[in-house]
Amino acid sequence: MGRMESDCRIPMLCLRPRVLALHALFWGLVSLRVFGAALLSEEKTTVARPVTNPCWQMEEFVVAVECFRCNAFQSSWAACTQTGYVEGINCIKSNKDEYKSCRSTLMEEHLFWKFEGAMLGLTVLFALVVVARQRSLDRLASEKVRRQIESI
């Protein structure tokens, strides 16, 4: 009677400490990202909202001051809490001066390079994983050929 197949669906190769550590790291980062995003969205929803809508949501406006980073004093403003940048606007009908949250080109560029760095890091990491896996498979194949030659 031949060898019975195990009920275990995980190959023994996957139980090596290095592979388990990589899996734990990957799923740890994924869960951190998911729970972090959930916490940030909770934080944003708990911010007190004004009873009335800002004038720039109901009427046309003109940008009076270009987008700039909030300083320590301005960081308590509701407009600064969203992105950390605000622009001064003037509503046309009501002639009110207000501040509106905005996304600066500097912040966008910083986020872009952060993303590019992360992608480059992942590329290097996965290239190393591929090389290591290929070497492992080559070693197994040469061992198999060596055993076949020895058995002759």
Secondary structure as a PSIPRED ss2 file (coil, helix, strand):
# PSIPRED VFORMAT (PSIPRED V4.0)

   1 M C   1.000  0.000  0.000
   2 G C   1.000  0.000  0.000
   3 R C   1.000  0.000  0.000
   4 M C   1.000  0.000  0.000
   5 E C   1.000  0.000  0.000
   6 S C   1.000  0.000  0.000
   7 D C   1.000  0.000  0.000
   8 C C   1.000  0.000  0.000
   9 R C   1.000  0.000  0.000
  10 I C   1.000  0.000  0.000
  11 P C   1.000  0.000  0.000
  12 M H   0.000  1.000  0.000
  13 L H   0.000  1.000  0.000
  14 C H   0.000  1.000  0.000
  15 L H   0.000  1.000  0.000
  16 R C   1.000  0.000  0.000
  17 P H   0.000  1.000  0.000
  18 R H   0.000  1.000  0.000
  19 V H   0.000  1.000  0.000
  20 L H   0.000  1.000  0.000
  21 A H   0.000  1.000  0.000
  22 L H   0.000  1.000  0.000
  23 H H   0.000  1.000  0.000
  24 A H   0.000  1.000  0.000
  25 L H   0.000  1.000  0.000
  26 F H   0.000  1.000  0.000
  27 W H   0.000  1.000  0.000
  28 G H   0.000  1.000  0.000
  29 L H   0.000  1.000  0.000
  30 V H   0.000  1.000  0.000
  31 S H   0.000  1.000  0.000
  32 L H   0.000  1.000  0.000
  33 R H   0.000  1.000  0.000
  34 V H   0.000  1.000  0.000
  35 F H   0.000  1.000  0.000
  36 G H   0.000  1.000  0.000
  37 A H   0.000  1.000  0.000
  38 A H   0.000  1.000  0.000
  39 L H   0.000  1.000  0.000
  40 L H   0.000  1.000  0.000
  41 S H   0.000  1.000  0.000
  42 E H   0.000  1.000  0.000
  43 E H   0.000  1.000  0.000
  44 K H   0.000  1.000  0.000
  45 T H   0.000  1.000  0.000
  46 T H   0.000  1.000  0.000
  47 V C   1.000  0.000  0.000
  48 A C   1.000  0.000  0.000
  49 R C   1.000  0.000  0.000
  50 P C   1.000  0.000  0.000
  51 V C   1.000  0.000  0.000
  52 T C   1.000  0.000  0.000
  53 N C   1.000  0.000  0.000
  54 P C   1.000  0.000  0.000
  55 C H   0.000  1.000  0.000
  56 W H   0.000  1.000  0.000
  57 Q H   0.000  1.000  0.000
  58 M H   0.000  1.000  0.000
  59 E C   1.000  0.000  0.000
  60 E C   1.000  0.000  0.000
  61 F E   0.000  0.000  1.000
  62 V E   0.000  0.000  1.000
  63 V E   0.000  0.000  1.000
  64 A E   0.000  0.000  1.000
  65 V E   0.000  0.000  1.000
  66 E E   0.000  0.000  1.000
  67 C E   0.000  0.000  1.000
  68 F E   0.000  0.000  1.000
  69 R E   0.000  0.000  1.000
  70 C C   1.000  0.000  0.000
  71 N C   1.000  0.000  0.000
  72 A C   1.000  0.000  0.000
  73 F C   1.000  0.000  0.000
  74 Q H   0.000  1.000  0.000
  75 S H   0.000  1.000  0.000
  76 S H   0.000  1.000  0.000
  77 W C   1.000  0.000  0.000
  78 A H   0.000  1.000  0.000
  79 A H   0.000  1.000  0.000
  80 C H   0.000  1.000  0.000
  81 T H   0.000  1.000  0.000
  82 Q H   0.000  1.000  0.000
  83 T H   0.000  1.000  0.000
  84 G C   1.000  0.000  0.000
  85 Y E   0.000  0.000  1.000
  86 V E   0.000  0.000  1.000
  87 E E   0.000  0.000  1.000
  88 G E   0.000  0.000  1.000
  89 I E   0.000  0.000  1.000
  90 N E   0.000  0.000  1.000
  91 C E   0.000  0.000  1.000
  92 I C   1.000  0.000  0.000
  93 K C   1.000  0.000  0.000
  94 S C   1.000  0.000  0.000
  95 N C   1.000  0.000  0.000
  96 K C   1.000  0.000  0.000
  97 D E   0.000  0.000  1.000
  98 E E   0.000  0.000  1.000
  99 Y E   0.000  0.000  1.000
 100 K E   0.000  0.000  1.000
 101 S E   0.000  0.000  1.000
 102 C C   1.000  0.000  0.000
 103 R C   1.000  0.000  0.000
 104 S C   1.000  0.000  0.000
 105 T H   0.000  1.000  0.000
 106 L H   0.000  1.000  0.000
 107 M H   0.000  1.000  0.000
 108 E H   0.000  1.000  0.000
 109 E H   0.000  1.000  0.000
 110 H H   0.000  1.000  0.000
 111 L H   0.000  1.000  0.000
 112 F H   0.000  1.000  0.000
 113 W H   0.000  1.000  0.000
 114 K H   0.000  1.000  0.000
 115 F H   0.000  1.000  0.000
 116 E H   0.000  1.000  0.000
 117 G H   0.000  1.000  0.000
 118 A H   0.000  1.000  0.000
 119 M H   0.000  1.000  0.000
 120 L H   0.000  1.000  0.000
 121 G H   0.000  1.000  0.000
 122 L H   0.000  1.000  0.000
 123 T H   0.000  1.000  0.000
 124 V H   0.000  1.000  0.000
 125 L H   0.000  1.000  0.000
 126 F H   0.000  1.000  0.000
 127 A H   0.000  1.000  0.000
 128 L H   0.000  1.000  0.000
 129 V H   0.000  1.000  0.000
 130 V H   0.000  1.000  0.000
 131 V H   0.000  1.000  0.000
 132 A H   0.000  1.000  0.000
 133 R H   0.000  1.000  0.000
 134 Q H   0.000  1.000  0.000
 135 R H   0.000  1.000  0.000
 136 S H   0.000  1.000  0.000
 137 L H   0.000  1.000  0.000
 138 D H   0.000  1.000  0.000
 139 R H   0.000  1.000  0.000
 140 L H   0.000  1.000  0.000
 141 A H   0.000  1.000  0.000
 142 S H   0.000  1.000  0.000
 143 E H   0.000  1.000  0.000
 144 K H   0.000  1.000  0.000
 145 V H   0.000  1.000  0.000
 146 R H   0.000  1.000  0.000
 147 R H   0.000  1.000  0.000
 148 Q H   0.000  1.000  0.000
 149 I H   0.000  1.000  0.000
 150 E H   0.000  1.000  0.000
 151 S C   1.000  0.000  0.000
 152 I C   1.000  0.000  0.000
